[in-house]
Amino acid sequence: MPLPGGELASRPLYFFWICDCSGSMSGEKIQSLNMAIRESIPEMRQVADDNPSGQLLVRVLEFSSGARWKNTQPIPIENFTWTDLSASGVTDMGRAFSMVADQLKIPPMPGRALPPVLVLVTDGQPTDDYKSGLNQILNLQWGKKAVRIAIGIGQDCDFDVLEEFIGNSEIKPLHANNPEALARYIKWASTAVVKDVSSPASGLTGQGTATVQIGQIPAASTDADVW
């Protein structure tokens, strides 16, 4: 029997990579990041296929001296291909947050969607006013509802800033000290988190915050430190 009002339409799930491309990321770090995200794409597609209630759309923002969208519009995961990032410049994280906030407004975001997923990857400390940009995100309906994940690379990353970005005492920043750990965390953020957010069990509270339950977070790396 047909459902009243027709079939249940799939809701869009907007996934944002927010990638540090400052000079300190040059060399093995940026190469490892490119490889890890590129290799995660087939599994992201599989997660999307397994969760027809959500339509997975991907955006990529790189930031260094300023910030730039790698794709001007959200791309369905089935059509998405990774374009390698290169590293130079400073760490204008605040500018990146401000540009993400612009895309979380209604419009361009629809009024009805799954909670967006924001994944920040960085190895350093902001060189601009990150608090202003972050407040722009948190003052928006979709910014509050977003599931925010942060991966810190190496020993010089400001993990206090990453905790502010996440804004959830139950989710801690992930600390990647080597390529293997980075690949493991990228895979988790792009597959397990997407699966949880697109699950029919996820929802939103009346207060406008996400009630998505994030699954088992990967354990800290036991491999030798490289970065």
Protein Blocks (a to p, Z undefined) as FASTA:
>chain_A
ZZehiaaddddddddddddfbfklgcjllmmmmmmmmmmmmmmmmmmmmmmmbccddddd
ddfedcddfbfbdcdfklpccdddddeddddfklmmmmmmmmmpccfbdfbdcddddddd
dfbdcfbdfklmmmmmmmpmklmmpccddddehjkbcfklmmmmnopakbccdddfbfkl
mmmmmmmmmmmmmmmmmpmkbccdfkopafbdcdddddddfbdcfZZ
